[in-house]
Amino acid sequence: QVQLAESGGGFVQAGDSLRLSCVVSGLTFSGSTMGWFRQAPGSERQFLAAFFRNQNTYYEDSVKDRFTISRDSAKNTVYLQMNSLKVEDTAVYYCAAGRGLILSSLRGHRNYPYWGQGTQVTVSS
């Protein structure tokens, strides 16, 4: 059974940094695609970053200069380092996983079968 558990969210000021963690069980990174998404109230779930088949990284253009995805295979954990946070970054952040994804499907949240419960990030001005 695949389980993903996010942590690290919180309430911060604009300009601060946060690191989100996603502990993965029941799934190895090898051959898997791990992604981070976020969803603000009334909005679609938005792609942020991903490790495609545990090799290359991809980012949404709007966050690529501030967010960094990384992983620790020994801990089966994926991270999202978020710097220079803005009020508009306020959302629930989700970790997602999938196997067999193709590159063109990377940014579509409906292509990921496994999801964590989400962690709230609130950025105040």
Salt bridges, closest charged atoms under 4 A:
GLU44 OE1 - HIS109 NE2 3.55
ASP61 OD1 - LYS64 NZ 3.76
ASP89 OD1 - ARG38 NH1 2.82
ASP89 OD2 - ARG66 NH1 2.76
